[in-house]
Amino acid sequence: MKFSDIKALLFDYGGTLDTNGRHWANVLFEGFCHAQVPVTEEQFRETYVFTERELAKTPIILPNDDFLTLLRKKTDIETQQLVRLKYWQTTETKRKELNEKIAVYCDDIVRKNLQITRPVLQNLKEKYKLVLVTNFYGNISAVLRAYELDFFDAIVESAVVGVRKPDPAIWQLGVVRAQCQPKQTIAIGDAFKKDILPANQLGCNTIWLKGETWQPENNDESIPNAIITSFKDIEKYL
């Protein structure tokens, strides 16, 4: 199918633009495995959830932090927690060494994915307004600059606007920033419950980037207007 009368594209960031549909917990655990940190996936997931809660309640991520800096801070909390829980017995020197290895490995994954993402966004920018709608820490502008992703006409960032997905209100803000009606937009994201469902409730068209989720999901695949498994496939519909 081809969409018609579309004026704006509303993009999710994490898991969509940077990892091509992979949940960040899966990417980070791959990084831990690459660095040969001897922990189970269950132990890692426990520390992942702990870290996300810490980042939500404490201003650890600063507005000028690029993504590699964010990754270093995030994995530092995760590896310290693993040691604190006695899931990983290691020296502080070794912990810091492997922490850096994880962060750089995950940053490399993003940079490889962006070799596909960047030209697609550049092409779409010529035809549509592009709006970013993201749950992020207040530093998304610094991340976009560092990754040369300055394609967006407007940015709606949860830490700035005070509302988070899956609340449809954050997508409504994206529609408002796009200065058009919901039916004239397409919301594009990897998270079915955080991106596709709330945007659909507002009357937006949706494209679901179906990839590696946090856990198995049973989603109604009749809801999205289109389902893709690679970010580059967006251009087939636009």
C-alpha positions as CSV (number, residue, x, y, z in Angstrom):
1,M,0.0,0.0,0.0
2,K,1.0,3.6,-0.4
3,F,0.0,6.4,2.0
4,S,-1.7,9.5,0.6
5,D,-2.2,13.0,2.0
6,I,0.6,12.6,4.5
7,K,2.3,15.8,5.6
8,A,4.4,14.7,8.6
9,L,6.2,11.6,9.9
10,L,6.5,11.2,13.7
11,F,9.5,9.0,14.7
12,D,10.3,7.2,17.8
13,Y,14.1,7.3,18.6
14,G,15.4,4.5,20.8
15,G,14.9,1.0,19.2
16,T,13.8,2.6,16.0
17,L,16.4,4.9,14.6
18,D,19.4,3.6,16.4
19,T,19.0,-0.2,16.6
20,N,16.7,-1.1,13.7
21,G,13.9,-2.6,15.9
22,R,16.0,-4.2,18.7
23,H,15.1,-3.5,22.3
24,W,18.0,-1.8,24.0
25,A,18.1,-4.5,26.7
26,N,19.0,-7.0,24.0
27,V,21.6,-4.8,22.5
28,L,23.3,-4.1,25.9
29,F,23.2,-7.8,26.9
30,E,25.0,-8.5,23.6
31,G,27.6,-5.9,24.6
32,F,28.0,-7.7,28.0
33,C,28.5,-11.0,26.3
34,H,31.0,-9.4,23.9
35,A,33.0,-8.1,26.8
36,Q,32.7,-11.6,28.5
37,V,31.1,-10.3,31.7
38,P,30.2,-13.6,33.4
39,V,26.5,-12.9,34.2
40,T,23.3,-14.6,33.1
41,E,20.6,-12.8,31.1
42,E,18.3,-12.9,34.1
43,Q,20.9,-11.1,36.3
44,F,21.6,-8.6,33.6
45,R,17.9,-7.8,33.1
46,E,17.5,-7.2,36.9
47,T,20.3,-4.6,36.7
48,Y,18.9,-3.1,33.5
49,V,15.6,-2.4,35.2
50,F,17.4,-1.0,38.3
51,T,19.5,1.3,36.1
52,E,16.5,2.6,34.2
53,R,14.8,3.5,37.4
54,E,17.9,5.2,38.7
55,L,18.2,7.3,35.5
56,A,14.5,8.3,35.8
57,K,14.8,9.6,39.3
58,T,18.4,11.1,39.3
59,P,19.8,13.7,36.9
60,I,22.8,11.5,35.9
61,I,22.5,12.2,32.2
62,L,23.3,15.8,31.4
63,P,21.9,17.9,28.5
64,N,25.2,17.9,26.6
65,D,25.9,14.2,26.9
66,D,26.3,12.4,23.5
67,F,25.2,8.8,23.3
68,L,28.6,7.2,24.0
69,T,28.7,9.3,27.2
70,L,25.2,8.1,28.1
71,L,26.2,4.5,27.4
72,R,29.3,4.9,29.7
73,K,27.1,6.2,32.5
74,K,24.4,3.6,32.0
75,T,26.7,0.6,31.9
76,D,28.7,2.0,34.9
77,I,25.5,1.8,37.0
78,E,24.8,-1.7,35.6
79,T,28.2,-3.1,36.2
80,Q,28.4,-1.6,39.7
81,Q,25.1,-3.1,40.6
82,L,26.2,-6.5,39.3
83,V,29.2,-6.3,41.7
84,R,27.0,-5.0,44.5
85,L,24.7,-7.9,44.2
86,K,27.6,-10.3,44.0
87,Y,26.6,-11.5,40.6
88,W,30.1,-10.6,39.3
89,Q,33.3,-10.9,41.3
90,T,35.9,-8.7,39.8
91,T,38.4,-5.9,40.5
92,E,37.5,-2.2,40.1
93,T,40.1,-1.9,37.4
94,K,38.7,-4.8,35.4
95,R,35.1,-3.5,35.9
96,K,36.0,-0.2,34.4
97,E,37.9,-1.8,31.6
98,L,35.0,-4.0,30.6
99,N,32.5,-1.2,31.1
100,E,34.3,0.9,28.5
101,K,34.4,-2.1,26.2
102,I,30.6,-2.6,26.5
103,A,29.8,1.1,25.9
104,V,32.1,1.3,22.8
105,Y,30.7,-1.9,21.4
106,C,27.1,-0.7,21.7
107,D,28.0,2.7,20.2
108,D,29.5,0.9,17.2
109,I,26.2,-1.0,16.7
110,V,24.3,2.3,16.6
111,R,26.8,3.9,14.2
112,K,26.5,0.9,11.8
113,N,22.7,1.1,11.9
114,L,22.8,4.8,11.3
115,Q,24.5,4.2,8.0
116,I,21.1,3.0,6.8
117,T,18.9,5.3,8.9
118,R,20.6,8.6,8.0
119,P,20.1,8.5,4.2
120,V,16.5,7.3,4.6
121,L,15.8,10.3,6.9
122,Q,17.6,12.6,4.5
123,N,15.4,11.5,1.6
124,L,12.2,11.7,3.7
125,K,13.1,15.2,4.9
126,E,12.7,16.4,1.3
127,K,9.0,15.4,1.2
128,Y,7.7,15.5,4.8
129,K,7.9,17.3,8.1
130,L,9.9,15.1,10.5
131,V,9.1,15.2,14.2
132,L,10.8,13.1,16.9
133,V,8.7,11.8,19.7
134,T,10.8,10.0,22.3
135,N,11.2,8.9,25.9
136,F,14.6,10.3,26.6
137,Y,16.7,11.9,29.3
138,G,16.9,15.5,28.2
139,N,20.0,15.1,26.0
140,I,18.4,14.0,22.7
141,S,19.5,17.1,20.9
142,A,23.1,16.4,21.8
143,V,22.7,12.8,20.7
144,L,21.3,13.9,17.3
145,R,24.1,16.4,16.7
146,A,26.8,13.9,17.5
147,Y,25.3,11.3,15.2
148,E,24.6,13.8,12.4
149,L,20.8,13.3,12.6
150,D,19.7,16.9,12.5
151,F,16.8,16.3,10.2
152,F,13.9,17.0,12.6
153,D,11.6,20.0,12.4
154,A,10.5,19.5,16.0
155,I,11.4,17.3,18.9
156,V,9.1,16.1,21.7
157,E,11.2,14.6,24.5
158,S,9.7,13.1,27.6
159,A,12.1,14.7,30.1
160,V,11.4,18.1,28.6
161,V,7.6,18.0,28.2
162,G,6.8,16.0,31.3
163,V,4.9,13.2,29.7
164,R,6.1,9.7,28.7
165,K,5.0,7.0,26.4
166,P,2.7,5.1,26.4
167,D,0.6,8.1,27.3
168,P,-1.0,9.2,24.0
169,A,-0.5,12.8,25.1
170,I,3.1,12.7,24.0
171,W,2.1,11.7,20.5
172,Q,-0.5,14.4,20.5
173,L,2.2,16.9,21.2
174,G,4.0,15.5,18.2
175,V,0.9,16.1,16.0
176,V,0.6,19.6,17.3
177,R,4.3,20.3,16.6
178,A,3.8,19.0,13.1
179,Q,1.0,21.5,12.6
180,C,-1.4,19.1,10.9
181,Q,-4.2,16.6,11.7
182,P,-3.5,13.1,13.0
183,K,-4.8,11.5,9.8
184,Q,-2.1,13.5,7.9
185,T,0.7,11.9,10.0
186,I,2.4,8.5,10.2
187,A,3.8,7.4,13.6
188,I,6.8,5.1,13.2
189,G,8.2,3.1,16.1
190,D,9.3,-0.3,17.3
191,A,7.3,-0.5,20.5
192,F,3.8,-1.7,19.8
193,K,2.3,-0.6,23.2
194,K,4.3,2.6,23.5
195,D,4.3,3.8,19.9
196,I,1.7,2.1,17.7
197,L,-1.3,1.7,20.1
198,P,-1.3,5.3,21.5
199,A,-0.7,6.9,18.1
200,N,-3.4,4.8,16.6
201,Q,-5.8,5.9,19.4
202,L,-5.2,9.5,18.3
203,G,-6.1,8.7,14.7
204,C,-2.5,8.7,13.3
205,N,-1.5,6.3,10.6
206,T,1.2,3.9,11.9
207,I,4.1,1.9,10.7
208,W,5.4,-0.7,13.1
209,L,9.1,-1.7,13.0
210,K,8.7,-5.2,14.3
211,G,11.9,-6.5,15.8
212,E,13.5,-8.0,19.0
213,T,11.2,-7.2,22.0
214,W,12.0,-7.1,25.7
215,Q,9.8,-10.2,26.1
216,P,7.4,-12.2,23.9
217,E,4.3,-10.2,23.0
218,N,0.9,-11.1,21.5
219,N,0.0,-8.0,19.5
220,D,-3.0,-7.3,17.2
221,E,-1.1,-6.9,13.9
222,S,-4.3,-5.6,12.2
223,I,-3.8,-2.3,14.0
224,P,-0.7,-0.9,12.2
225,N,-1.2,0.4,8.7
226,A,2.0,-1.3,7.7
227,I,4.6,-3.6,9.4
228,I,8.3,-3.6,8.5
229,T,11.2,-5.6,9.8
230,S,14.0,-3.2,8.6
231,F,14.0,0.6,8.9
232,K,15.0,1.0,5.2
233,D,11.7,-0.6,4.2
234,I,9.8,2.6,5.2
235,E,10.6,4.0,1.8
236,K,8.5,1.3,0.2
237,Y,5.4,3.0,1.6
238,L,6.4,6.7,1.1
